[in-house]
């Protein structure tokens, strides 16, 4: 092996092999190969060091030769499941297939469908509302471009998600933006923007920028106070609206359905009672007619006598 390595080193030159390796690594990505050390001992003598250099030169030569073949995939250019969370795609790279893979087309039950959301629905399947992603993609790109423009101009963004399943998302988004963003994972405190002097104090309001440049709300129905305060302070707002109804609308619909159910039960009971009365009434009428006929017959017999 050492003799072969010396021949290769004499043919190409150790210095030349190192320069070739550096040039090839700077031009194209190399295929990573697993190598195992041939000796476990330390380099004690000059011969050990020479043998080590020859082995490294041989490995470099073989790597330079075979790097042009095989796959060019590495950990950086290969898709990983965590990339969508840590490195989300840009607005221009957003596609329908990515949203379908993320399950963005799945809505809530059709019984909870808000009539105002009908233009944005594609249909329903198995009792689940299907969202029309052809309408979602341009709006999502518009929201992402607005957020990017505000961040590029040193604006502040506040992410709001008060549900337990949304807290990690708003926290991750805020950490990804850095010092320009904040997040609210709990219930929005009314008066945070409109009554900021009471909440933060005069000194903090004068020295720190309290009013943000953008609000991104993941559950707007539960954060209507924040939306009203943003409207008063003329703050643009981005909301992720779902197909479901509001809580009061769901309660009203449930009460109406319960009332209809009770009315149907009452009508059914009334119809059953009327049928029973009709049956009993028919029998009584027949009995009365039979009694009248018997009485008429007795009167006729007495008159004949």
Protein Blocks (a to p, Z undefined) as FASTA:
>chain_A
ZZmmmmmmmmnopmlmmmmmmmmmmmpccdddddddfbfbdcfblmlmmmmmmmmmmmmm
mmmmmmmgcjfbdfklpccfklmmmmccdfklpcfklmmmnopmpccdfklpcfklmmmp
gbdeehiacddfklmmmmmmmmmmmmmmmmmnopacddddfbfklmmmmmmmmmmnommb
ccdfbdcdehklmmmmmmnojklmmmpcfbdcbdcdfblmlmmmmmmmmmmnopacdddd
dfbdcfklmmmmmmmmmmmmmmmmmmmmmmmmmmmmmmmmmmmmmmmmmmmmmmmmmmmm
mmmZZ
